[in-house]
Amino acid sequence: MIYCKKCVYPIISVNLEIGEDGICSSCKTFDQFNSLTDDKWKERKKKFEIIVEQIKKNNRSNYDCVIPVSGGKDSYYQTHKIVSDYKLKPLLVTYHGNNYLPEGDLNRDNMRKVFNADHIVWGPSVEVLKKLNILGFEKMGDMNWHAHCGIFTSPIIIAVKFNVPFVIWGEIPWDISGMYKANDFPEFSARVRHEHGLRGYEWNDFIDNSEIKISEKDMIWAKYPSDEE
């Protein structure tokens, strides 16, 4: 097993590469972000504010954006910025993978009150999750596949159903793991979701198993919208 000399992450981590110097790509990306000047951050902020102005100009009667949230510190900070600083009306969406402690439940549900925001919490049934834990571990060694899928799928489904064209992500894993440089602006796409977030598997790989039965209706939350949608 090879570990990063700086952060001690193992080389088997998803989207991670360790160079000849023994330092991982995530550490190098982190250093790049730390080296960005104030002027660079102002440029990035200006790009974001142009998007915000487009939302305000074009949207009169719908939610301004969807924000996928877990209820943690990142969720609170990004929602605070959107609501308080930019005066947008978001729809908060949470994928519920049945792994919250009571404190986590409290923090998550409190967001609706703190930010005066509508909030959809959506997750598979507990029995389906138990089955997916087993199947994910057997198929790819990752019992948490359902969470990767739900986090990158259910908010997009909700955005399509409510006709909200903007999604505000608090963190993009392929951006911080070193796949791109700090000044790149990678797309979130169906391909990235499928190949990286979902490890190359989709909802239909988990149904019609001989021993563990999961139906198509059990996986509605995992069906990514079509390109046309």
Order of alpha helices (4+ residues) and beta strands (2+ residues): alpha-alpha-beta-alpha-beta-alpha-beta-alpha-alpha-alpha
